[in-house]
């Protein structure tokens, strides 16, 4: 005879609620970031909306009844100010969602040192800073949750994705380390790995033909929407996922289940000269100069604004 199940049944809807909790959303200005701000606010969270572009931060903050903040999330002094001001404004930070990301694609033999540095600067540095500075604040105040936006490019390979994929793979590894180190101190860390998500920048890059091609390549028959990722992030920051940490959830509509599907989808991005990529097969010395690097002109770099994964 089996023992009776005496576990209490929780009120599952309340586990999704974030009433009164404060969250910092980095890269909140548009796309996935904007949808995430709306998702968190819809279940009661107070949202500190961060974007490099002040107007975007202010607009989204108005939409969700949140607080705007503008600064470069790749600069330690800026991140320290951000966390200090968010703590003061929110009373306590219960979670940080980092959506910042951008890609440049090039044949591996054509990648320049500045392009490699740019990829890791744009994908990884802000995550490291947010996790470290924000992690200190959360461990000091009782714990919290960290969520990052990785990419399927960090989990599988495709031509012209060497730098971007390596940086995203490093982000996935960072999430695992954060889970192990910060878990005992009350902080969970997870990531979402989107496939091709139809953000404003992707739409402008690929156009209607790209949308049709990616829809046909997806088992669910459509492209991913920013809200698809925001919904997953909402789950990860809520108590519904309270026993989940160190994981990267793939949200790609099932594309990766088909042989070569990921490669064919991401090639659409890689071949579009997305985000200032050097032309295919162009020798490095003939490639156009980068618009911004790790060491110069960060304040003017538009890439950090989008929140695209």
Secondary structure, DSSP 8 states (H G I E B T S, - for coil): -----------HHHHH--TT-EEEEETTTSHHHHHHHHHHHHTT-EEEEEESSHHHHHHHHHHHT-EEEE--TTSHHHHHHHHHHHHHHHSS--EEEE---------GGG--HHHHHHHHIIIIIHHHHHHHHHHHHHHHTT-EEEEEE--GGGTS--TT-HHHHHHHHHHHHHHHHHHHHHHTTTEEEEEEEE-SB--HHHHHHHHHHHHHHHHHTSTTSS-B-HHHHHHHHHHHHSGGGTT--S-EEEESTTGGGSTTHHHHHHHHHHTTTTTS---TT--GGGS---S-BTTB-GGG-SGGGS---
